[in-house]
Structure formats: C-alpha cells, structure tokens
Amino acid sequence: MSAADRLNVNAAEQRHTRATVPPRLSPAVAAAPTEPVAIGRPRAPRANVRRTVDLSPAQHRALDLWQREAADRLGLARVTGQEVLAALVDQLLSDPKLSAQITRVIQARR
C-alpha cells in the first residue's frame, strides 16, 4: 500500500470515528440540566406593562416641578413620574367626564 493510500485510509477512519463517537463533554456540561428550551414562550407573565411618553422640555420641567410640589404637600421625599402617570390613567379610565375632556383635547390637537 502506498503512502498516499495509507493517508486516505487514515483520513477515512478519522472521519468515521468522529461521526460515530460523541465528543467528550466537560463535567460541567455533562451535568447541565437537560430541560427543553422554551422557544417562543415568555419566561414569566409580567405584572405590569411599560409605556413610554415623549414630553417637550417645557412639559418635562413643569411636570418635574409639579412632582416636587406634590411631594411637599404630601410630606414625601418625592413623587415619581410613574406614580403620576398611573394615577392619571386610573382617573381617565374611571371618570367619564375626564375621558370626554381628554378625547376633545386629542381631537383639537390633530
């Protein structure tokens, strides 16, 4: 058998060995949990959903000032924008007059 033939046989044997023998795993990988991956499913249901709002610099400053004044009136260190917006949404959804007023304002701005 020629040297070239032996190289071809050795290469073929190595390919066959790699294809039939699984690679050795490190102990950490071998001990890893084998639970199926949840593709397309959320990890856990969220309690809240986030919304964002764009404000002009003047609106932002005015809201910030209002929050500080509200915190002073309430005897708190601060009132967050999150608290303000959540309270506004609650009012909007529970007060038909406020809902109608906001609808008119939106219509007028378009």
C-alpha positions in Angstrom: 0.0 0.0 0.0 1.4 3.4 -1.0 1.8 6.3 1.4 -1.0 8.1 -0.3 -3.3 5.2 0.1 -2.5 4.9 3.8 -3.2 8.7 4.3 -6.6 8.2 2.6 -7.4 5.2 4.8 -6.4 7.1 8.0 -8.4 10.1 7.0 -11.5 8.0 6.3 -11.1 6.2 9.6 -10.8 9.5 11.4 -13.9 10.9 9.7 -15.8 7.7 10.6 -14.6 7.8 14.2 -15.7 11.5 14.6 -19.1 10.8 13.1 -19.8 7.8 15.4 -18.2 8.7 18.7 -19.8 11.6 20.6 -17.3 14.3 21.7 -16.2 14.2 25.3 -18.1 16.7 27.4 -16.6 18.6 30.4 -18.2 17.6 33.7 -20.0 20.9 33.9 -21.6 20.4 30.5 -22.4 16.8 31.2 -24.1 17.7 34.5 -26.1 20.6 33.0 -29.9 20.3 33.1 -31.5 18.8 30.0 -34.8 20.6 30.2 -36.2 21.6 26.8 -35.7 25.3 25.8 -38.9 27.3 25.8 -38.7 28.9 22.4 -41.5 31.4 21.7 -42.9 31.3 25.2 -42.4 34.2 27.7 -40.3 33.5 30.7 -42.9 34.5 33.2 -46.0 36.7 33.0 -45.3 40.3 33.9 -47.4 42.0 36.5 -47.2 45.3 34.7 -46.7 46.5 31.1 -44.5 49.5 30.4 -45.5 52.5 28.2 -43.4 55.5 27.4 -44.3 59.1 26.7 -42.4 61.8 24.9 -42.6 65.2 26.5 -41.3 68.6 25.4 -38.6 70.1 27.6 -41.1 72.6 28.9 -43.6 69.8 29.8 -40.9 67.8 31.4 -39.7 70.8 33.6 -43.3 71.6 34.5 -44.1 68.0 35.5 -40.9 67.8 37.5 -41.9 71.0 39.4 -45.4 69.7 40.0 -44.0 66.4 41.3 -41.8 68.3 43.8 -44.7 70.4 45.0 -46.9 67.4 45.3 -44.2 65.6 47.4 -44.0 68.6 49.7 -47.8 68.7 50.0 -47.9 65.0 50.8 -44.9 65.2 53.2 -42.9 62.8 51.0 -39.3 62.9 49.8 -40.6 62.6 46.2 -43.4 61.7 43.9 -42.3 59.8 40.8 -43.5 60.3 37.3 -44.6 56.7 37.3 -47.0 57.4 40.2 -48.3 60.5 38.5 -49.0 58.8 35.1 -50.5 55.7 36.7 -52.9 57.9 38.8 -53.8 59.8 35.7 -54.6 56.7 33.7 -56.7 55.4 36.6 -58.7 58.7 36.6 -59.0 58.7 32.8 -60.5 55.2 32.8 -62.9 55.7 35.7 -64.2 59.3 35.1 -66.4 59.6 32.0 -66.2 63.5 32.1 -62.4 63.4 32.2 -62.4 60.8 29.4 -64.6 63.0 27.2 -62.5 66.1 28.0 -59.3 64.2 27.0 -61.0 63.0 23.8 -61.8 66.6 22.9 -58.2 67.7 23.6 -56.8 65.0 21.4 -59.3 65.8 18.6 -58.4 69.5 18.8 -54.6 68.8 18.6 -55.0 66.8 15.3 
